Amino acid sequence: MRNAIIVHGFPQKSEYESDSFVAPNHNHWLPWLQKELLKRDIYAEAPIMPEAYMPDYEKWKKAVERCDHIGEDTIIVGHSCGGGFWVRYLSEHPELKVGKVVLVAPWIDPEGSLPTKFHQEYNIDADMVARTKGITIFSSDNERHESVVQSIKILDENINNLKIVGFHNYGHFCLSDMKTDEFPELLQEVLA
């Protein structure tokens, strides 16, 4: 049975703790994508990452590994830091074969700004695409985070056979940028 794991990015601590903001795994287009996949008989999980405002790779890894199954029929989606998480996870698990992978505005912390060294203690596996049904990166021409632009450039230079799809005026692919919680282009890509 096909399944999907969708990993959110990291919010600011003030957002995370505020009653006026939803949980990161229920924000932006994530719930819409999860529901669309479920409607197609694809069991989709969007786990909440512990202490999402201060990503700790080992804690996030444990949260993802509690999901039902990660294997050849697993669709993988990551937004921002969640996309960077999947790059590290796939790099550190060369034995793992998965389905389609889509990284939306992936961030790998090129400046090393996180004190947790979330993205600093591994080498990117240049051949990870060969163990998937394709890896696609979504980028926007008005991305507001220069470190995401740098991250995409680094990934493009270090991973063979990546597919990069550019969008006009999607910002960081957040609800405030896209003005909608629906993301049909993403659904089409994960199902391709």
N, C-alpha and C positions, 0 to 999 in steps of 0.2 A: 504494500500500500504506500502511495506517495504521501509524504509529509513535508512540512515547511517549518523553519525556525526563523523568526524575525527578531533581530536585536536592535533596540533603540540606541540613540546617542546619549550623551550626558548633558543634563540640564545644569543650570546654575543652582547652587545650594538654596538660594532664596526662592527660586521657582519650585524646587523639590519639596521644600518645607511649607510652601504657601497653600492655603486651602482653596485659593482661586485657580490653581493650576491642576490639571489632571496628571495622573501618573505617566511617566515617560512612555511606557508601553501601550498607553491608551491615547497617545497624542498624535497629531498630524494625520497622516494617511495610514498609519499602522493598523488601527482597528478595521478600517475599510478593506485593506488588503487581506487581513486575516479572515474577514467574513466572506469576501469573494472567493478565496481559496476553499474555505469550508463548504461553500455552495457547490463547488466542483469536486466534492469528495476528497479534498486534500486536507488532511488533519494539520492545522496550522497553529503553532504556538508562538506567543510573543512574551517570553518570560521577562519579569521585572528584574533588572540587574541590581544587586545589593549596593547600597550607597552610591547610586548612579551619579551623583554630583562629584564624586571623587573615585573614578574608576580604578579598581584593583583587579588586575588580570586574573589572578588565581581565584578570586571570588566570582568573577564573571564566568570563568571557565566552569566552575562547579555548578553555577546556575544553569548554564547551557547543557551540561552533561546530565542534568536531571530531566531533560526533555525526553520524550518518548524514544527516539531513535535517531541516530545520525548515520546515514549510509548512502548508497548509490541512488536511492529514490528520494533523497532529502533535498528540497529547494532551500537555499540559504539566501537570506536578505539581511543587509546591515545598513543602518543609516548613520552617517558621520562617524563617531567613535565606535559604533557598532559595526560599521564596515571595516574599520581598522582592526577591531577585535577579530573578525573573521580572517583577515590576512594573516595575523599572527597565529591563530588557531590552526589554520590549514598549513601554514609553514612549519609548525611544530608537530604536525601529525602527517608525515609523508605516506603513511600506510592507509590513510583515510581516502576513500573515494566517495564523492557526493554528486548530487544532481546539479541543476543550474544554480549559479551564484550571481546575485546582483548586489553591487555595492553602490549605494546612493550617497554621493558627496562624501566618500570615505576620508577619514582623518586618521593619520598615523602619528600625530604629534611630532612633526619634523624638527621643531625647536626644542624638544625635551621639556616642555613647560609643566607637565604633570609630575608632582613629587613621587608618585607611585611607580614611575618608570614603566608605565603601561605598555608602551610601544618600543622601548629601547633595548631590551635584552634578548633579541632573537635576530636571525637572518631571514630575509624574505626568500621564500622558495621560488626561484625563477620559473620552475616547471609545474607549478601548482595547477595551471589550467588543464594540463593533460590528465589530471585526476578528477576532473569535473565534466559536466555537460556544457561547459562554457562559463567564463567569467566576464560579466559586463559591468562597466563603471558608468554611472550617470553623473554628468557634470553640467553646470549651468554657466552661461556667459556672464552672469552678474552675481556669482558666488561672493558673499560678503566676508568670508574668512580666507585671508591670503594663505593661511596654513593648510586649508583644504586644497587650494589650487596647487600648492607645493606638494602636498601628499599625492595628488593624482599624477603629477609629473613624475615623482619618484616611483610610484607604482608602475606607470607606463614604461619607464626606463628599466625597471628591474623584473618585470613579469612578462614572460613570453606569451604571445598570442592573446593578449587582452583585447576586448572590444570596448571602445569608449563611445558613448552616445551623448552628444551635446544637446542641451535644451536652451531655449531663449527665455530669459526673464523668470527662471524658477528659483533664483536665490539659493538658499541652503536647503531647499525642498521642505520647508516648514509650512505649516498652515498659514502663517502670516505672509509668507512669500508667494505661495501658490493660490491663496484665496479660496481653496477648496480642500476637502479632506479626501477627495477621490483622486486616484492616480492610475488611470487606465493604461498609460504607457508602461508602467511598472508591471501591472498584471499581465499585459501582453508579453513582456520580455521574460517573465518567470515561467510562463506557459509555453514559450517558443521551443 
